[in-house]
Amino acid sequence: MREPTYFILASLLDEPLHGYAIIQRAEELSGGRVRLATGTLYTALDRLAAGGYVELVREQVVHGRPRRSYGLTSSGSGALRAEAVRMADAAPLVTDRGRRQERGTARQASPA
C-alpha cells in the first residue's frame, strides 16, 4: 500500500470526512509528509470506493458546491490494520540492524 493511500484510510478511522478534511487530516497524521492535491485525493477515493475500502456516506451542497463525505468500510479498516501490522513487523529488520551496528561501533571505539 502506498503511503498516501495509507494516510487517506487512516484519516477516516474515527469518522467520515469530506475531501478537504481528509487532505488536512492525512497531512497532520503523516507529520506533513503526505500533501494531497485535490485531483489526487479524488482519484484515490474513486479507486478505494471501487475496491470497497471507502464509501460515500453523505453528499450535500455547501455554497453551491457539492461536498462529499467518505467513510471507511470494514474492508478498508481491515486492509489498513493489515498494512500497519505488516509495517510494524518489517520495521525491526532495519531498526534492530541499526542498533546492532551502533553497538558494534561503540565496542570498537572503546579501549581493550
C-alpha positions in Angstrom: 0.0 0.0 0.0 1.4 3.4 -0.9 1.9 6.0 1.8 -0.8 8.4 0.5 -3.4 5.6 0.5 -2.4 4.5 4.0 -2.9 8.0 5.3 -6.2 8.6 3.4 -7.6 5.4 5.0 -6.1 6.3 8.4 -7.7 9.8 8.3 -11.1 8.0 8.2 -10.6 5.8 11.2 -12.5 8.0 13.6 -15.3 9.3 11.5 -16.4 10.1 7.9 -14.8 13.2 6.4 -15.2 15.4 3.4 -12.4 15.8 0.9 -10.7 18.9 2.3 -10.8 17.4 5.8 -9.2 14.2 4.5 -6.4 16.3 2.9 -5.8 18.1 6.2 -6.0 15.0 8.4 -3.7 13.0 6.2 -1.1 15.8 6.3 -1.4 16.0 10.1 -1.2 12.2 10.6 1.8 12.0 8.4 3.7 14.8 10.1 3.5 16.8 6.8 5.0 14.1 4.6 1.7 13.5 2.7 0.3 16.6 1.0 -2.5 15.5 -1.3 -3.7 17.6 -4.3 -7.4 17.6 -4.7 -7.3 15.7 -8.0 -5.0 13.1 -6.5 -7.3 12.7 -3.5 -10.5 12.2 -5.5 -8.7 9.8 -7.9 -7.6 7.7 -4.9 -11.1 7.9 -3.3 -12.7 6.7 -6.5 -10.2 3.8 -6.6 -10.7 3.0 -2.9 -14.5 3.1 -3.3 -14.4 0.8 -6.3 -12.3 -1.6 -4.2 -14.8 -1.5 -1.4 -12.4 0.2 1.1 -14.3 3.5 1.4 -17.9 4.5 0.7 -19.7 7.7 0.1 -21.7 8.4 3.2 -23.1 11.8 2.7 -23.4 14.4 -0.1 -24.6 17.9 0.4 -24.4 21.2 -1.3 -22.4 23.9 0.5 -22.2 27.4 -1.0 -23.4 26.0 -4.3 -20.8 23.2 -4.5 -21.2 19.5 -3.7 -19.4 18.3 -0.6 -19.0 14.5 -0.4 -18.1 12.8 2.8 -16.4 9.4 2.8 -16.3 6.7 5.4 -14.1 3.7 6.0 -15.7 0.3 5.3 -14.9 -2.8 7.3 -12.8 -4.0 4.4 -10.9 -0.7 4.4 -10.4 -0.9 8.1 -9.1 -4.5 7.8 -6.7 -3.5 4.9 -5.4 -0.5 6.9 -4.8 -2.6 10.0 -3.1 -5.4 8.0 -0.8 -2.8 6.4 0.0 -1.4 9.9 0.9 -4.8 11.1 3.0 -5.5 8.0 5.0 -2.3 8.5 5.4 -3.0 12.3 6.7 -6.5 11.5 9.1 -5.2 8.9 10.4 -2.2 10.9 12.7 -4.3 13.2 14.6 -5.6 10.1 16.0 -2.0 9.8 15.8 -0.6 13.3 17.4 -3.6 15.0 20.2 -3.7 12.4 20.9 -0.1 13.1 21.1 -0.7 16.8 23.4 -3.6 16.3 25.7 -1.5 14.1 25.7 1.3 16.7 26.6 -1.1 19.5 29.4 -2.7 17.3 30.8 0.8 16.6 30.7 1.7 20.3 32.6 -1.6 21.2 35.2 -0.9 18.5 35.8 2.6 19.8 36.3 1.5 23.4 39.9 0.7 24.6 40.6 -3.0 25.1 
